[in-house]
Amino acid sequence: MKISDVRIRLVNKEDNKLKAVASITIDECFVVHDIKIIEAAEGVFIAMPSRKTNDGDYKDIAHPLNTETRELLKEAILTAYYDELKK
């Protein structure tokens, strides 16, 4: 799997934990939108696209199946995020 493109849209609202929203293109043929970049006490992390269930919980609608893939996504997205902040 190759992440062929990462696009970052910064969220510029004060006192907001949501810092940006990312879209990734995988192998130049599959796109995943609405990956959230969130700031927490432990640092910045990514949250995969999700929807609210009838009981009020949230369920991911797209997500990696293993740790290796999650780390690959996280590294690519956060690198693009920090590059966008430098601009």
Helices and strands as residue ranges (DSSP letters): E 3-10, E 18-26, E 30-40, E 43-47, E 50-52, E 58-60, H 67-86
